Amino acid sequence: MVLRHALTFISLPLLAIPAVAVAQEAVPIAESTSVVFPSMGPDGAASHLGAQLMLMTGDGDTLKRIDVEGQYVLPTGLGGYAAMGASTIDDSTAFGSLEAGALFRRAGAQTDVTFRAGVILPTGSSGEDTFVNILSAAYSRPSDYLRGVPEATSLRVAVSPTVRSGNFVGRADIGLDIAIAGELADELDAPFLHVDLGGGYHNAKGAVLVELSTMSYLEDTDELLHLVAVTAELNAGRATPYVTLSRPFESGDGEGPDITNIAIGVRGRM
């Protein structure tokens, strides 16, 4: 049953991505179109550093979260990435777990495909700040749920195709995360699956994008965590500043959160 649900999640978005991507003639990495999809993981399009500040409001409280991330990519498409976040609400401050990994991007004329493999290290805050970590990670980017869980080591694998046609750019990010060490690993019997889809208008001046992210614990696929986001970004030389408005919600028997996120960020190409 779990396998059937997993295959359903993975196969549907892949049907929309041309399978001929890998067979296309490679182009230099510097010529690839790099667009910021804030709800998705590293794309390997070019070496960059980025930071994002998010305000998460709900029930009269405001949680602040900052994320820093970067990736370094060689002309061959091989590279590495790292990311970490921190959150604060009232007098509580929590640092998220560090994620680091390797990636490979196969670039084509219209379609690129990026493969990632990484590890989430048990570096996050624990104790009274645990809830702040989990809440901010899951409700700002569902695919990063395990980055908010302290005292756990997790493995991550993902594939991310990007399609361009005229002024349209579309991207998917599909991956599995599994806790392999720590107290959490003893409690979880199945991996987490995330499926992120996005697309929009892009030209030399900027982009307007819409994203839908979904995360599922494959032991219980009746309840899913989603996030819908709208982003406007500007191409300013090597820098890409952007603003994102997003809302998380749940499907299934769970009561969805009443949360609105507003984020501002920037990525600088190296």
C-alpha positions as protocol buffer text, in pm:
chain_id: "A"
residue {
  index: 1
  type: MET
  ca { x: 0 y: 0 z: 0 }
}
residue {
  index: 2
  type: VAL
  ca { x: 281 y: 242 z: 92 }
}
residue {
  index: 3
  type: LEU
  ca { x: 467 y: 160 z: -228 }
}
residue {
  index: 4
  type: ARG
  ca { x: 158 y: 219 z: -439 }
}
residue {
  index: 5
  type: HIS
  ca { x: 103 y: 564 z: -285 }
}
residue {
  index: 6
  type: ALA
  ca { x: 469 y: 652 z: -332 }
}
residue {
  index: 7
  type: LEU
  ca { x: 464 y: 554 z: -699 }
}
residue {
  index: 8
  type: THR
  ca { x: 147 y: 759 z: -750 }
}
residue {
  index: 9
  type: PHE
  ca { x: 308 y: 1070 z: -601 }
}
residue {
  index: 10
  type: ILE
  ca { x: 620 y: 1031 z: -809 }
}
residue {
  index: 11
  type: SER
  ca { x: 473 y: 926 z: -1144 }
}
residue {
  index: 12
  type: LEU
  ca { x: 210 y: 1199 z: -1189 }
}
residue {
  index: 13
  type: PRO
  ca { x: 445 y: 1501 z: -1195 }
}
residue {
  index: 14
  type: LEU
  ca { x: 703 y: 1311 z: -1394 }
}
residue {
  index: 15
  type: LEU
  ca { x: 450 y: 1263 z: -1673 }
}
residue {
  index: 16
  type: ALA
  ca { x: 466 y: 1637 z: -1729 }
}
residue {
  index: 17
  type: ILE
  ca { x: 845 y: 1637 z: -1767 }
}
residue {
  index: 18
  type: PRO
  ca { x: 994 y: 1532 z: -2103 }
}
residue {
  index: 19
  type: ALA
  ca { x: 1180 y: 1208 z: -2052 }
}
residue {
  index: 20
  type: VAL
  ca { x: 1423 y: 1297 z: -2327 }
}
residue {
  index: 21
  type: ALA
  ca { x: 1604 y: 1547 z: -2102 }
}
residue {
  index: 22
  type: VAL
  ca { x: 1898 y: 1323 z: -2026 }
}
residue {
  index: 23
  type: ALA
  ca { x: 1946 y: 1241 z: -2394 }
}
residue {
  index: 24
  type: GLN
  ca { x: 1971 y: 1604 z: -2500 }
}
residue {
  index: 25
  type: GLU
  ca { x: 2305 y: 1761 z: -2588 }
}
residue {
  index: 26
  type: ALA
  ca { x: 2460 y: 1925 z: -2283 }
}
residue {
  index: 27
  type: VAL
  ca { x: 2518 y: 2301 z: -2275 }
}
residue {
  index: 28
  type: PRO
  ca { x: 2760 y: 2491 z: -2051 }
}
residue {
  index: 29
  type: ILE
  ca { x: 2632 y: 2541 z: -1698 }
}
residue {
  index: 30
  type: ALA
  ca { x: 2672 y: 2920 z: -1720 }
}
residue {
  index: 31
  type: GLU
  ca { x: 2415 y: 2936 z: -1999 }
}
residue {
  index: 32
  type: SER
  ca { x: 2141 y: 2766 z: -1797 }
}
residue {
  index: 33
  type: THR
  ca { x: 1849 y: 2981 z: -1694 }
}
residue {
  index: 34
  type: SER
  ca { x: 1855 y: 3017 z: -1314 }
}
residue {
  index: 35
  type: VAL
  ca { x: 1524 y: 3108 z: -1150 }
}
residue {
  index: 36
  type: VAL
  ca { x: 1461 y: 3119 z: -775 }
}
residue {
  index: 37
  type: PHE
  ca { x: 1190 y: 2873 z: -667 }
}
residue {
  index: 38
  type: PRO
  ca { x: 1202 y: 2949 z: -291 }
}
residue {
  index: 39
  type: SER
  ca { x: 1002 y: 2642 z: -184 }
}
residue {
  index: 40
  type: MET
  ca { x: 1236 y: 2397 z: -357 }
}
residue {
  index: 41
  type: GLY
  ca { x: 1583 y: 2259 z: -290 }
}
residue {
  index: 42
  type: PRO
  ca { x: 1908 y: 2343 z: -474 }
}
residue {
  index: 43
  type: ASP
  ca { x: 1889 y: 2334 z: -854 }
}
residue {
  index: 44
  type: GLY
  ca { x: 2259 y: 2326 z: -943 }
}
residue {
  index: 45
  type: ALA
  ca { x: 2211 y: 2590 z: -1216 }
}
residue {
  index: 46
  type: ALA
  ca { x: 2505 y: 2806 z: -1100 }
}
residue {
  index: 47
  type: SER
  ca { x: 2720 y: 2878 z: -798 }
}
residue {
  index: 48
  type: HIS
  ca { x: 2547 y: 3119 z: -560 }
}
residue {
  index: 49
  type: LEU
  ca { x: 2490 y: 3230 z: -201 }
}
residue {
  index: 50
  type: GLY
  ca { x: 2145 y: 3318 z: -70 }
}
residue {
  index: 51
  type: ALA
  ca { x: 1956 y: 3437 z: 236 }
}
residue {
  index: 52
  type: GLN
  ca { x: 1586 y: 3465 z: 316 }
}
residue {
  index: 53
  type: LEU
  ca { x: 1395 y: 3629 z: 600 }
}
residue {
  index: 54
  type: MET
  ca { x: 1041 y: 3501 z: 661 }
}
residue {
  index: 55
  type: LEU
  ca { x: 767 y: 3634 z: 888 }
}
residue {
  index: 56
  type: MET
  ca { x: 518 y: 3362 z: 983 }
}
residue {
  index: 57
  type: THR
  ca { x: 195 y: 3496 z: 1135 }
}
residue {
  index: 58
  type: GLY
  ca { x: -87 y: 3302 z: 1302 }
}
residue {
  index: 59
  type: ASP
  ca { x: -312 y: 3338 z: 1608 }
}
residue {
  index: 60
  type: GLY
  ca { x: -174 y: 3686 z: 1674 }
}
residue {
  index: 61
  type: ASP
  ca { x: 189 y: 3570 z: 1705 }
}
residue {
  index: 62
  type: THR
  ca { x: 471 y: 3629 z: 1459 }
}
residue {
  index: 63
  type: LEU
  ca { x: 758 y: 3387 z: 1414 }
}
residue {
  index: 64
  type: LYS
  ca { x: 1070 y: 3508 z: 1238 }
}
residue {
  index: 65
  type: ARG
  ca { x: 1285 y: 3266 z: 1040 }
}
residue {
  index: 66
  type: ILE
  ca { x: 1607 y: 3322 z: 849 }
}
residue {
  index: 67
  type: ASP
  ca { x: 1759 y: 3071 z: 608 }
}
residue {
  index: 68
  type: VAL
  ca { x: 2104 y: 3081 z: 451 }
}
residue {
  index: 69
  type: GLU
  ca { x: 2209 y: 2851 z: 171 }
}
residue {
  index: 70
  type: GLY
  ca { x: 2461 y: 2814 z: -103 }
}
residue {
  index: 71
  type: GLN
  ca { x: 2579 y: 2588 z: -380 }
}
residue {
  index: 72
  type: TYR
  ca { x: 2901 y: 2555 z: -578 }
}
residue {
  index: 73
  type: VAL
  ca { x: 2882 y: 2404 z: -925 }
}
residue {
  index: 74
  type: LEU
  ca { x: 3165 y: 2312 z: -1162 }
}
residue {
  index: 75
  type: PRO
  ca { x: 3131 y: 2355 z: -1540 }
}
residue {
  index: 76
  type: THR
  ca { x: 3082 y: 1977 z: -1561 }
}
residue {
  index: 77
  type: GLY
  ca { x: 2759 y: 2006 z: -1358 }
}
residue {
  index: 78
  type: LEU
  ca { x: 2906 y: 1845 z: -1046 }
}
residue {
  index: 79
  type: GLY
  ca { x: 2876 y: 2043 z: -726 }
}
residue {
  index: 80
  type: GLY
  ca { x: 2781 y: 2062 z: -363 }
}
residue {
  index: 81
  type: TYR
  ca { x: 2537 y: 2255 z: -146 }
}
residue {
  index: 82
  type: ALA
  ca { x: 2466 y: 2345 z: 217 }
}
residue {
  index: 83
  type: ALA
  ca { x: 2173 y: 2507 z: 400 }
}
residue {
  index: 84
  type: MET
  ca { x: 2073 y: 2601 z: 754 }
}
residue {
  index: 85
  type: GLY
  ca { x: 1799 y: 2801 z: 923 }
}
residue {
  index: 86
  type: ALA
  ca { x: 1719 y: 2968 z: 1254 }
}
residue {
  index: 87
  type: SER
  ca { x: 1389 y: 3084 z: 1406 }
}
residue {
  index: 88
  type: THR
  ca { x: 1276 y: 3309 z: 1689 }
}
residue {
  index: 89
  type: ILE
  ca { x: 944 y: 3381 z: 1858 }
}
residue {
  index: 90
  type: ASP
  ca { x: 904 y: 3583 z: 2177 }
}
residue {
  index: 91
  type: ASP
  ca { x: 1205 y: 3484 z: 2390 }
}
residue {
  index: 92
  type: SER
  ca { x: 1273 y: 3152 z: 2217 }
}
residue {
  index: 93
  type: THR
  ca { x: 1541 y: 3113 z: 1952 }
}
residue {
  index: 94
  type: ALA
  ca { x: 1613 y: 2785 z: 1774 }
}
residue {
  index: 95
  type: PHE
  ca { x: 1876 y: 2684 z: 1522 }
}
residue {
  index: 96
  type: GLY
  ca { x: 1780 y: 2430 z: 1260 }
}
residue {
  index: 97
  type: SER
  ca { x: 1987 y: 2132 z: 1156 }
}
residue {
  index: 98
  type: LEU
  ca { x: 2262 y: 2167 z: 896 }
}
residue {
  index: 99
  type: GLU
  ca { x: 2203 y: 2002 z: 558 }
}
residue {
  index: 100
  type: ALA
  ca { x: 2488 y: 1937 z: 316 }
}
residue {
  index: 101
  type: GLY
  ca { x: 2523 y: 1724 z: 8 }
}
residue {
  index: 102
  type: ALA
  ca { x: 2634 y: 1673 z: -349 }
}
residue {
  index: 103
  type: LEU
  ca { x: 2452 y: 1739 z: -675 }
}
residue {
  index: 104
  type: PHE
  ca { x: 2485 y: 1685 z: -1047 }
}
residue {
  index: 105
  type: ARG
  ca { x: 2305 y: 1884 z: -1316 }
}
residue {
  index: 106
  type: ARG
  ca { x: 2259 y: 1759 z: -1670 }
}
residue {
  index: 107
  type: ALA
  ca { x: 2186 y: 2065 z: -1883 }
}
residue {
  index: 108
  type: GLY
  ca { x: 2000 y: 2051 z: -2214 }
}
residue {
  index: 109
  type: ALA
  ca { x: 1867 y: 2293 z: -2472 }
}
residue {
  index: 110
  type: GLN
  ca { x: 1527 y: 2329 z: -2302 }
}
residue {
  index: 111
  type: THR
  ca { x: 1529 y: 2081 z: -2014 }
}
residue {
  index: 112
  type: ASP
  ca { x: 1777 y: 2038 z: -1730 }
}
residue {
  index: 113
  type: VAL
  ca { x: 1774 y: 1762 z: -1469 }
}
residue {
  index: 114
  type: THR
  ca { x: 1945 y: 1790 z: -1130 }
}
residue {
  index: 115
  type: PHE
  ca { x: 2016 y: 1494 z: -901 }
}
residue {
  index: 116
  type: ARG
  ca { x: 2088 y: 1552 z: -530 }
}
residue {
  index: 117
  type: ALA
  ca { x: 2201 y: 1340 z: -237 }
}
residue {
  index: 118
  type: GLY
  ca { x: 2256 y: 1488 z: 105 }
}
residue {
  index: 119
  type: VAL
  ca { x: 2252 y: 1440 z: 479 }
}
residue {
  index: 120
  type: ILE
  ca { x: 2081 y: 1634 z: 759 }
}
residue {
  index: 121
  type: LEU
  ca { x: 2309 y: 1645 z: 1062 }
}
residue {
  index: 122
  type: PRO
  ca { x: 2185 y: 1653 z: 1426 }
}
residue {
  index: 123
  type: THR
  ca { x: 2298 y: 2012 z: 1489 }
}
residue {
  index: 124
  type: GLY
  ca { x: 1962 y: 2174 z: 1563 }
}
residue {
  index: 125
  type: SER
  ca { x: 1847 y: 2321 z: 1893 }
}
residue {
  index: 126
  type: SER
  ca { x: 1668 y: 2084 z: 2129 }
}
residue {
  index: 127
  type: GLY
  ca { x: 1482 y: 2106 z: 2458 }
}
residue {
  index: 128
  type: GLU
  ca { x: 1226 y: 2385 z: 2494 }
}
residue {
  index: 129
  type: ASP
  ca { x: 1309 y: 2522 z: 2148 }
}
residue {
  index: 130
  type: THR
  ca { x: 1221 y: 2200 z: 1963 }
}
residue {
  index: 131
  type: PHE
  ca { x: 868 y: 2311 z: 1876 }
}
residue {
  index: 132
  type: VAL
  ca { x: 994 y: 2636 z: 1722 }
}
residue {
  index: 133
  type: ASN
  ca { x: 1227 y: 2438 z: 1495 }
}
residue {
  index: 134
  type: ILE
  ca { x: 965 y: 2192 z: 1373 }
}
residue {
  index: 135
  type: LEU
  ca { x: 693 y: 2454 z: 1323 }
}
residue {
  index: 136
  type: SER
  ca { x: 905 y: 2695 z: 1124 }
}
residue {
  index: 137
  type: ALA
  ca { x: 1064 y: 2428 z: 905 }
}
residue {
  index: 138
  type: ALA
  ca { x: 746 y: 2240 z: 818 }
}
residue {
  index: 139
  type: TYR
  ca { x: 521 y: 2542 z: 761 }
}
residue {
  index: 140
  type: SER
  ca { x: 774 y: 2744 z: 562 }
}
residue {
  index: 141
  type: ARG
  ca { x: 895 y: 2460 z: 336 }
}
residue {
  index: 142
  type: PRO
  ca { x: 722 y: 2121 z: 390 }
}
residue {
  index: 143
  type: SER
  ca { x: 1003 y: 1931 z: 219 }
}
residue {
  index: 144
  type: ASP
  ca { x: 1240 y: 2048 z: 495 }
}
residue {
  index: 145
  type: TYR
  ca { x: 1039 y: 1898 z: 781 }
}
residue {
  index: 146
  type: LEU
  ca { x: 1328 y: 1680 z: 902 }
}
residue {
  index: 147
  type: ARG
  ca { x: 1559 y: 1982 z: 914 }
}
residue {
  index: 148
  type: GLY
  ca { x: 1346 y: 2104 z: 1202 }
}
residue {
  index: 149
  type: VAL
  ca { x: 1371 y: 1784 z: 1407 }
}
residue {
  index: 150
  type: PRO
  ca { x: 1664 y: 1785 z: 1654 }
}
residue {
  index: 151
  type: GLU
  ca { x: 1894 y: 1500 z: 1751 }
}
residue {
  index: 152
  type: ALA
  ca { x: 1837 y: 1307 z: 1429 }
}
residue {
  index: 153
  type: THR
  ca { x: 2049 y: 1223 z: 1125 }
}
residue {
  index: 154
  type: SER
  ca { x: 1861 y: 1187 z: 797 }
}
residue {
  index: 155
  type: LEU
  ca { x: 1949 y: 1099 z: 439 }
}
residue {
  index: 156
  type: ARG
  ca { x: 1795 y: 1285 z: 144 }
}
residue {
  index: 157
  type: VAL
  ca { x: 1778 y: 1202 z: -227 }
}
residue {
  index: 158
  type: ALA
  ca { x: 1597 y: 1405 z: -491 }
}
residue {
  index: 159
  type: VAL
  ca { x: 1559 y: 1465 z: -863 }
}
residue {
  index: 160
  type: SER
  ca { x: 1465 y: 1807 z: -999 }
}
residue {
  index: 161
  type: PRO
  ca { x: 1385 y: 1868 z: -1368 }
}
residue {
  index: 162
  type: THR
  ca { x: 1355 y: 2223 z: -1505 }
}
residue {
  index: 163
  type: VAL
  ca { x: 1177 y: 2300 z: -1834 }
}
residue {
  index: 164
  type: ARG
  ca { x: 1194 y: 2622 z: -2036 }
}
residue {
  index: 165
  type: SER
  ca { x: 982 y: 2718 z: -2336 }
}
residue {
  index: 166
  type: GLY
  ca { x: 982 y: 3080 z: -2448 }
}
residue {
  index: 167
  type: ASN
  ca { x: 897 y: 3287 z: -2140 }
}
residue {
  index: 168
  type: PHE
  ca { x: 764 y: 2988 z: -1948 }
}
residue {
  index: 169
  type: VAL
  ca { x: 977 y: 2815 z: -1688 }
}
residue {
  index: 170
  type: GLY
  ca { x: 862 y: 2511 z: -1491 }
}
residue {
  index: 171
  type: ARG
  ca { x: 1030 y: 2303 z: -1227 }
}
residue {
  index: 172
  type: ALA
  ca { x: 959 y: 1995 z: -1016 }
}
residue {
  index: 173
  type: ASP
  ca { x: 1145 y: 1869 z: -710 }
}
residue {
  index: 174
  type: ILE
  ca { x: 1076 y: 1511 z: -599 }
}
residue {
  index: 175
  type: GLY
  ca { x: 1259 y: 1338 z: -318 }
}
residue {
  index: 176
  type: LEU
  ca { x: 1269 y: 1096 z: -27 }
}
residue {
  index: 177
  type: ASP
  ca { x: 1399 y: 1166 z: 323 }
}
residue {
  index: 178
  type: ILE
  ca { x: 1464 y: 896 z: 583 }
}
residue {
  index: 179
  type: ALA
  ca { x: 1589 y: 924 z: 942 }
}
residue {
  index: 180
  type: ILE
  ca { x: 1874 y: 680 z: 995 }
}
residue {
  index: 181
  type: ALA
  ca { x: 2013 y: 763 z: 1341 }
}
residue {
  index: 182
  type: GLY
  ca { x: 1900 y: 918 z: 1667 }
}
residue {
  index: 183
  type: GLU
  ca { x: 1583 y: 887 z: 1872 }
}
residue {
  index: 184
  type: LEU
  ca { x: 1362 y: 982 z: 1577 }
}
residue {
  index: 185
  type: ALA
  ca { x: 1495 y: 699 z: 1364 }
}
residue {
  index: 186
  type: ASP
  ca { x: 1366 y: 448 z: 1619 }
}
residue {
  index: 187
  type: GLU
  ca { x: 1014 y: 594 z: 1595 }
}
residue {
  index: 188
  type: LEU
  ca { x: 979 y: 630 z: 1218 }
}
residue {
  index: 189
  type: ASP
  ca { x: 918 y: 317 z: 1011 }
}
residue {
  index: 190
  type: ALA
  ca { x: 889 y: 484 z: 670 }
}
residue {
  index: 191
  type: PRO
  ca { x: 1049 y: 768 z: 473 }
}
residue {
  index: 192
  type: PHE
  ca { x: 903 y: 1109 z: 396 }
}
residue {
  index: 193
  type: LEU
  ca { x: 813 y: 1191 z: 36 }
}
residue {
  index: 194
  type: HIS
  ca { x: 799 y: 1544 z: -99 }
}
residue {
  index: 195
  type: VAL
  ca { x: 664 y: 1653 z: -437 }
}
residue {
  index: 196
  type: ASP
  ca { x: 708 y: 2021 z: -531 }
}
residue {
  index: 197
  type: LEU
  ca { x: 576 y: 2170 z: -855 }
}
residue {
  index: 198
  type: GLY
  ca { x: 620 y: 2524 z: -983 }
}
residue {
  index: 199
  type: GLY
  ca { x: 601 y: 2738 z: -1291 }
}
residue {
  index: 200
  type: GLY
  ca { x: 555 y: 3086 z: -1422 }
}
residue {
  index: 201
  type: TYR
  ca { x: 663 y: 3370 z: -1648 }
}
residue {
  index: 202
  type: HIS
  ca { x: 1032 y: 3454 z: -1675 }
}
residue {
  index: 203
  type: ASN
  ca { x: 1230 y: 3700 z: -1885 }
}
residue {
  index: 204
  type: ALA
  ca { x: 1555 y: 3894 z: -1863 }
}
residue {
  index: 205
  type: LYS
  ca { x: 1410 y: 4138 z: -1608 }
}
residue {
  index: 206
  type: GLY
  ca { x: 1252 y: 3897 z: -1359 }
}
residue {
  index: 207
  type: ALA
  ca { x: 988 y: 3635 z: -1298 }
}
residue {
  index: 208
  type: VAL
  ca { x: 646 y: 3569 z: -1144 }
}
residue {
  index: 209
  type: LEU
  ca { x: 611 y: 3213 z: -1013 }
}
residue {
  index: 210
  type: VAL
  ca { x: 354 y: 2988 z: -846 }
}
residue {
  index: 211
  type: GLU
  ca { x: 455 y: 2682 z: -642 }
}
residue {
  index: 212
  type: LEU
  ca { x: 271 y: 2395 z: -475 }
}
residue {
  index: 213
  type: SER
  ca { x: 461 y: 2178 z: -227 }
}
residue {
  index: 214
  type: THR
  ca { x: 337 y: 1852 z: -74 }
}
residue {
  index: 215
  type: MET
  ca { x: 495 y: 1640 z: 199 }
}
residue {
  index: 216
  type: SER
  ca { x: 377 y: 1297 z: 312 }
}
residue {
  index: 217
  type: TYR
  ca { x: 494 y: 1049 z: 574 }
}
residue {
  index: 218
  type: LEU
  ca { x: 456 y: 723 z: 383 }
}
residue {
  index: 219
  type: GLU
  ca { x: 339 y: 531 z: 687 }
}
residue {
  index: 220
  type: ASP
  ca { x: 26 y: 749 z: 694 }
}
residue {
  index: 221
  type: THR
  ca { x: -58 y: 893 z: 353 }
}
residue {
  index: 222
  type: ASP
  ca { x: -411 y: 997 z: 453 }
}
residue {
  index: 223
  type: GLU
  ca { x: -279 y: 1326 z: 592 }
}
residue {
  index: 224
  type: LEU
  ca { x: -67 y: 1551 z: 372 }
}
residue {
  index: 225
  type: LEU
  ca { x: 100 y: 1883 z: 439 }
}
residue {
  index: 226
  type: HIS
  ca { x: 90 y: 2137 z: 154 }
}
residue {
  index: 227
  type: LEU
  ca { x: 213 y: 2487 z: 86 }
}
residue {
  index: 228
  type: VAL
  ca { x: 112 y: 2721 z: -194 }
}
residue {
  index: 229
  type: ALA
  ca { x: 341 y: 3014 z: -274 }
}
residue {
  index: 230
  type: VAL
  ca { x: 350 y: 3310 z: -513 }
}
residue {
  index: 231
  type: THR
  ca { x: 686 y: 3477 z: -583 }
}
residue {
  index: 232
  type: ALA
  ca { x: 792 y: 3792 z: -765 }
}
residue {
  index: 233
  type: GLU
  ca { x: 1162 y: 3830 z: -837 }
}
residue {
  index: 234
  type: LEU
  ca { x: 1391 y: 4077 z: -1011 }
}
residue {
  index: 235
  type: ASN
  ca { x: 1707 y: 4012 z: -1209 }
}
residue {
  index: 236
  type: ALA
  ca { x: 1959 y: 4275 z: -1096 }
}
residue {
  index: 237
  type: GLY
  ca { x: 2290 y: 4175 z: -1249 }
}
residue {
  index: 238
  type: ARG
  ca { x: 2431 y: 3887 z: -1046 }
}
residue {
  index: 239
  type: ALA
  ca { x: 2174 y: 3939 z: -768 }
}
residue {
  index: 240
  type: THR
  ca { x: 1814 y: 3813 z: -768 }
}
residue {
  index: 241
  type: PRO
  ca { x: 1601 y: 3972 z: -493 }
}
residue {
  index: 242
  type: TYR
  ca { x: 1253 y: 3831 z: -445 }
}
residue {
  index: 243
  type: VAL
  ca { x: 935 y: 3851 z: -237 }
}
residue {
  index: 244
  type: THR
  ca { x: 717 y: 3547 z: -159 }
}
residue {
  index: 245
  type: LEU
  ca { x: 369 y: 3514 z: -11 }
}
residue {
  index: 246
  type: SER
  ca { x: 276 y: 3161 z: 98 }
}
residue {
  index: 247
  type: ARG
  ca { x: 21 y: 2966 z: 303 }
}
residue {
  index: 248
  type: PRO
  ca { x: 51 y: 2611 z: 441 }
}
residue {
  index: 249
  type: PHE
  ca { x: -254 y: 2385 z: 462 }
}
residue {
  index: 250
  type: GLU
  ca { x: -335 y: 2022 z: 529 }
}
residue {
  index: 251
  type: SER
  ca { x: -551 y: 1760 z: 359 }
}
residue {
  index: 252
  type: GLY
  ca { x: -700 y: 1461 z: 535 }
}
residue {
  index: 253
  type: ASP
  ca { x: -840 y: 1445 z: 886 }
}
residue {
  index: 254
  type: GLY
  ca { x: -598 y: 1696 z: 1037 }
}
residue {
  index: 255
  type: GLU
  ca { x: -700 y: 2053 z: 1118 }
}
residue {
  index: 256
  type: GLY
  ca { x: -500 y: 2279 z: 892 }
}
residue {
  index: 257
  type: PRO
  ca { x: -296 y: 2570 z: 1028 }
}
residue {
  index: 258
  type: ASP
  ca { x: -409 y: 2930 z: 993 }
}
residue {
  index: 259
  type: ILE
  ca { x: -70 y: 3069 z: 899 }
}
residue {
  index: 260
  type: THR
  ca { x: 46 y: 3323 z: 641 }
}
residue {
  index: 261
  type: ASN
  ca { x: 413 y: 3360 z: 546 }
}
residue {
  index: 262
  type: ILE
  ca { x: 577 y: 3667 z: 394 }
}
residue {
  index: 263
  type: ALA
  ca { x: 940 y: 3629 z: 289 }
}
residue {
  index: 264
  type: ILE
  ca { x: 1203 y: 3852 z: 134 }
}
residue {
  index: 265
  type: GLY
  ca { x: 1525 y: 3707 z: 4 }
}
residue {
  index: 266
  type: VAL
  ca { x: 1817 y: 3747 z: -230 }
}
residue {
  index: 267
  type: ARG
  ca { x: 2051 y: 3516 z: -418 }
}
residue {
  index: 268
  type: GLY
  ca { x: 2386 y: 3634 z: -546 }
}
residue {
  index: 269
  type: ARG
  ca { x: 2551 y: 3448 z: -827 }
}
residue {
  index: 270
  type: MET
  ca { x: 2925 y: 3389 z: -785 }
}
